[in-house]
């Protein structure tokens, strides 16, 4: 409802050299069933749309919006979580690239206190416990919150997955947890009670996120003859290259000037320029003459290679 207002605020912040750095935004879940249990009053689709818009705002106003400090609210496990809830969350986490907004996804669990409705819902359903089955399940102790009420999972398969998730995520130092969640789900599709070895075998089948060096190697033939490590178009250089959901994003630096450009599979939506397979989308306001020259050079290279 406030998209236009927030866009104007970002433009004003940019002009005033003010940086907005959102830290805690309550996404909570991408499973509609879980959001309904939380009485969140949100649709899962709205959460995804918001993250996509946030990504666009960051690209359009890189000097005014800093997402590097983000640690958005998210709850993967509750007493009522089902395998379907976990699968819905995994699909959305991958689609949105949510892992960059929240660390320790596999360690996120509901904290229950007597002054919350969820506590009494768990009591009604017989899901409160005297102690945790595994000390690693205690989210309050991990993050220094006031001690919460221990609880148990209604679904024994989710309980087993949760214990494996805690063990493997902790052992792996919190790296690539979206990939690990996918491996856990695949392991449970293959066996009713998978072991750690089963999960690690499923992890070998999971796609690995490309490094920046690999992304640059993919980009090089698309933009030939523009070099990825030397100036072009009067002093501009290809800067950081990152993978975003459904796109490859590159910054183009020209001293104190900066462009943010997305390379996306061709769609019916208009891009700045088109090849047979890709659109180039520029984020930001009006282009200066030299910035337009740099962007024109990128688009000409892309269209001439057309691969």
Secondary structure per residue as TSV (DSSP state, phi and psi in degrees):
chain	resnum	aa	ss	phi	psi
A	1	X	-	360.0	-22.5
A	2	X	-	-115.3	23.2
A	3	X	H	-57.0	-48.9
A	4	X	H	-63.6	-40.4
A	5	X	H	-65.0	-42.2
A	6	X	H	-69.3	-34.9
A	7	X	H	-61.9	-42.3
A	8	X	H	-65.1	-38.4
A	9	X	H	-63.8	-38.4
A	10	X	H	-66.5	-40.1
A	11	X	H	-62.9	-40.9
A	12	X	H	-67.0	-40.2
A	13	X	H	-63.2	-39.6
A	14	X	H	-62.1	-44.0
A	15	X	H	-65.1	-33.9
A	16	X	H	-89.4	0.4
A	17	X	T	60.1	41.7
A	18	X	-	-106.6	137.2
A	19	X	-	-111.7	126.7
A	20	X	B	-95.8	128.1
A	21	X	-	-128.3	86.9
A	22	X	-	-63.8	136.0
A	23	X	-	-109.5	-62.8
A	24	X	-	-116.4	107.9
A	25	X	-	-122.1	128.3
A	26	X	E	-80.9	82.7
A	27	X	E	-70.7	-47.9
A	28	X	E	72.0	-51.3
A	29	X	-	-166.8	156.9
A	30	X	S	-107.9	6.3
A	31	X	-	-94.6	122.3
A	32	X	H	-63.3	-35.4
A	33	X	H	-62.4	-41.9
A	34	X	H	-67.7	-43.2
A	35	X	H	-58.9	-38.2
A	36	X	H	-67.1	-38.1
A	37	X	H	-63.1	-37.1
A	38	X	T	-73.3	-10.3
A	39	X	T	55.2	42.4
A	40	X	-	-73.5	-27.0
A	41	X	-	72.9	24.6
A	42	X	-	-128.0	152.6
A	43	X	-	-94.3	143.4
A	44	X	H	-58.5	-36.4
A	45	X	H	-63.4	-33.6
A	46	X	H	-66.2	-37.4
A	47	X	H	-60.2	-44.3
A	48	X	H	-66.0	-42.5
A	49	X	H	-63.2	-38.2
A	50	X	H	-62.7	-44.8
A	51	X	H	-64.4	-37.8
A	52	X	H	-63.8	-41.4
A	53	X	H	-67.2	-38.6
A	54	X	H	-60.9	-40.1
A	55	X	H	-62.5	-41.6
A	56	X	H	-66.5	-40.8
A	57	X	H	-61.5	-42.1
A	58	X	H	-62.8	-40.4
A	59	X	H	-68.4	-38.1
A	60	X	H	-75.8	-28.3
A	61	X	T	-132.7	62.3
A	62	X	T	-63.2	-24.5
A	63	X	T	-83.1	-13.4
A	64	X	T	-111.8	-15.6
A	65	X	B	-127.5	118.4
A	66	X	-	-115.5	110.7
A	67	X	-	-96.7	5.8
A	68	X	T	-71.5	-17.9
A	69	X	T	-94.9	2.2
A	70	X	-	-65.0	137.5
A	71	X	-	-144.0	75.4
A	72	X	-	-71.8	148.0
A	73	X	E	-64.6	130.9
A	74	X	E	-154.9	138.9
A	75	X	-	-129.5	104.5
A	76	X	-	-81.9	-37.8
A	77	X	B	-117.6	130.9
A	78	X	-	-130.0	172.0
A	79	X	T	-58.6	-24.3
A	80	X	T	-103.9	0.3
A	81	X	-	-56.2	136.1
A	82	X	-	-110.0	169.0
A	83	X	H	-62.6	-33.2
A	84	X	H	-65.3	-38.8
A	85	X	H	-61.6	-43.8
A	86	X	H	-64.5	-40.7
A	87	X	H	-65.4	-40.9
A	88	X	H	-63.0	-41.3
A	89	X	H	-65.5	-42.0
A	90	X	H	-61.8	-45.5
A	91	X	H	-59.3	-43.6
A	92	X	H	-71.7	-37.0
A	93	X	H	-59.9	-41.8
A	94	X	H	-68.2	-45.1
A	95	X	H	-60.8	-39.7
A	96	X	H	-95.4	-10.0
A	97	X	T	65.4	34.7
A	98	X	G	-63.0	-21.6
A	99	X	G	-58.8	-27.3
A	100	X	G	-73.7	-14.7
A	101	X	G	-98.3	-7.5
A	102	X	-	-155.8	121.0
A	103	X	S	-84.9	168.8
A	104	X	-	52.3	47.3
A	105	X	G	-57.6	-41.3
A	106	X	G	-76.3	-8.0
A	107	X	G	-103.4	5.4
A	108	X	-	-87.9	120.3
A	109	X	B	-136.6	151.8
A	110	X	-	-65.5	137.2
A	111	X	-	-103.0	126.4
A	112	X	-	-108.2	129.0
A	113	X	-	-130.5	152.4
A	114	X	T	-62.7	-14.0
A	115	X	T	-94.6	14.9
A	116	X	S	-118.3	149.6
A	117	X	H	-65.5	-34.2
A	118	X	H	-62.5	-32.8
A	119	X	H	-58.7	-47.2
A	120	X	H	-74.1	-28.5
A	121	X	H	-66.5	-40.8
A	122	X	H	-66.9	-37.2
A	123	X	H	-64.0	-44.5
A	124	X	H	-57.2	-38.8
A	125	X	T	-89.3	4.8
A	126	X	T	69.1	33.2
A	127	X	-	-109.8	5.1
A	128	X	B	-80.1	152.5
A	129	X	-	-134.9	162.8
A	130	X	S	-78.4	-39.9
A	131	X	S	-140.1	162.6
A	132	X	-	-73.4	142.5
A	133	X	S	-62.0	-32.7
A	134	X	S	-139.2	130.0
A	135	X	G	-58.0	-26.8
A	136	X	G	-67.0	-14.2
A	137	X	G	-78.2	-13.0
A	138	X	-	-80.1	94.0
A	139	X	H	-67.9	-33.5
A	140	X	H	-64.4	-44.3
A	141	X	H	-65.3	-37.0
A	142	X	H	-63.2	-40.2
A	143	X	H	-108.6	7.7
A	144	X	T	79.7	23.7
A	145	X	-	-83.8	164.8
A	146	X	-	-57.7	137.7
A	147	X	-	-53.6	128.9
A	148	X	-	-96.7	174.7
A	149	X	-	-79.8	124.1
A	150	X	-	-61.0	149.1
A	151	X	B	-145.5	168.5
A	152	X	-	-124.6	162.6
A	153	X	-	-83.0	138.0
A	154	X	S	-68.6	-34.2
A	155	X	S	-99.1	115.5
A	156	X	H	-63.5	-28.1
A	157	X	H	-70.2	-38.9
A	158	X	H	-65.7	-37.6
A	159	X	H	-59.9	-43.4
A	160	X	H	-66.6	-43.4
A	161	X	H	-60.6	-40.6
A	162	X	H	-62.1	-42.5
A	163	X	H	-65.6	-42.7
A	164	X	H	-63.4	-40.4
A	165	X	H	-60.6	-44.2
A	166	X	H	-62.1	-47.4
A	167	X	H	-62.2	-49.5
A	168	X	H	-74.3	-36.9
A	169	X	H	-66.9	-39.9
A	170	X	H	-67.2	-42.5
A	171	X	H	-65.0	-34.9
A	172	X	T	-83.9	2.2
A	173	X	T	70.9	20.4
A	174	X	T	81.7	10.9
A	175	X	-	-83.1	139.7
A	176	X	S	50.4	55.5
A	177	X	H	-76.6	-24.8
A	178	X	H	-64.1	-41.6
A	179	X	H	-64.3	-40.5
A	180	X	H	-66.6	-39.3
A	181	X	H	-60.3	-42.3
A	182	X	H	-60.9	-40.8
A	183	X	H	-65.8	-40.4
A	184	X	H	-59.8	-45.5
A	185	X	H	-64.6	-40.6
A	186	X	H	-64.5	-39.2
A	187	X	H	-63.0	-37.1
A	188	X	H	-77.3	-20.8
A	189	X	H	-71.8	-31.6
A	190	X	H	-85.0	-32.6
A	191	X	-	-141.7	149.9
A	192	X	T	-70.0	-35.5
A	193	X	T	-133.1	71.5
A	194	X	-	-66.9	154.3
A	195	X	-	-97.9	176.3
A	196	X	H	-58.7	-39.6
A	197	X	H	-62.5	-37.1
A	198	X	H	-64.3	-40.9
A	199	X	H	-67.1	-42.0
A	200	X	H	-65.2	-34.1
A	201	X	H	-66.1	-40.6
A	202	X	H	-66.8	-31.6
A	203	X	H	-65.7	-32.8
A	204	X	H	-63.9	-25.3
A	205	X	T	-84.7	-11.6
A	206	X	S	-80.7	142.8
A	207	X	-	-65.8	143.2
A	208	X	-	-98.2	136.3
A	209	X	-	-64.1	135.1
A	210	X	-	-69.2	145.3
A	211	X	-	-77.0	168.4
A	212	X	H	-63.9	-35.6
A	213	X	H	-62.0	-39.7
A	214	X	H	-68.3	-38.5
A	215	X	H	-64.2	-41.3
A	216	X	H	-65.5	-35.1
A	217	X	H	-66.1	-35.6
A	218	X	H	-70.2	-34.0
A	219	X	H	-75.6	-32.7
A	220	X	H	-53.2	-49.5
A	221	X	H	-70.2	-22.1
A	222	X	H	-72.8	-32.1
A	223	X	H	-107.7	6.0
A	224	X	T	-56.1	131.0
A	225	X	T	-96.5	11.7
A	226	X	S	-69.4	127.8
A	227	X	-	-79.4	147.8
A	228	X	S	-90.7	-5.9
A	229	X	S	-132.0	22.6
A	230	X	S	-149.6	159.7
A	231	X	-	-66.9	154.2
A	232	X	B	-145.6	163.9
A	233	X	T	48.3	47.8
A	234	X	T	80.1	30.8
A	235	X	T	113.7	-0.1
A	236	X	B	-82.0	150.9
A	237	X	E	-133.5	148.3
A	238	X	E	-74.2	121.7
A	239	X	E	-96.8	-129.5
A	240	X	E	-66.7	139.7
A	241	X	E	-121.7	124.6
A	242	X	E	-132.4	155.4
A	243	X	E	-94.4	126.8
A	244	X	E	-119.7	162.0
A	245	X	T	-54.0	117.4
A	246	X	T	73.6	13.0
A	247	X	E	-159.7	163.3
A	248	X	E	-115.1	127.4
A	249	X	E	-109.1	134.7
A	250	X	E	-132.1	141.6
A	251	X	E	-94.3	144.8
A	252	X	E	-122.6	113.3
A	253	X	E	-104.6	136.3
A	254	X	E	-135.0	71.2
A	255	X	T	72.6	-119.1
A	256	X	T	-84.2	-5.1
A	257	X	E	-92.7	152.9
A	258	X	E	-152.5	134.5
A	259	X	E	-114.0	147.2
A	260	X	E	-118.9	123.3
A	261	X	E	-128.2	136.4
A	262	X	E	-108.4	136.4
A	263	X	E	-107.3	113.9
A	264	X	E	-126.5	152.1
A	265	X	E	-55.8	141.7
A	266	X	-	-59.2	136.8
A	267	X	-	-135.9	-177.5
A	268	X	S	-79.2	-13.5
A	269	X	S	-74.2	145.8
A	270	X	-	-73.4	136.2
A	271	X	-	-110.9	178.7
A	272	X	S	-66.4	-39.1
A	273	X	E	-152.8	160.3
A	274	X	E	-128.7	141.6
A	275	X	-	-106.2	-167.5
A	276	X	S	-68.7	-31.5
A	277	X	S	-115.8	-17.8
A	278	X	E	-131.8	151.6
A	279	X	E	-106.5	148.9
A	280	X	E	-110.8	124.2
A	281	X	E	-118.3	125.0
A	282	X	E	-98.0	134.5
A	283	X	E	-106.7	134.1
A	284	X	S	132.9	-174.7
A	285	X	S	-88.9	-145.1
A	286	X	-	-63.3	140.6
A	287	X	-	-91.6	138.3
A	288	X	-	-72.6	168.3
A	289	X	H	-59.4	-44.5
A	290	X	H	-72.7	-31.9
A	291	X	H	-67.0	-40.1
A	292	X	H	-64.8	-36.4
A	293	X	H	-63.1	-41.6
A	294	X	H	-65.4	-42.2
A	295	X	H	-68.0	-39.2
A	296	X	H	-59.7	-38.8
A	297	X	H	-65.7	-40.8
A	298	X	H	-61.3	-47.1
A	299	X	H	-66.7	-38.3
A	300	X	H	-64.5	-39.2
A	301	X	H	-65.9	-43.6
A	302	X	H	-61.9	-46.0
A	303	X	H	-69.5	-32.0
A	304	X	H	-72.9	-32.1
A	305	X	H	-79.5	-42.4
A	306	X	-	48.8	52.7
A	307	X	-	-124.4	360.0
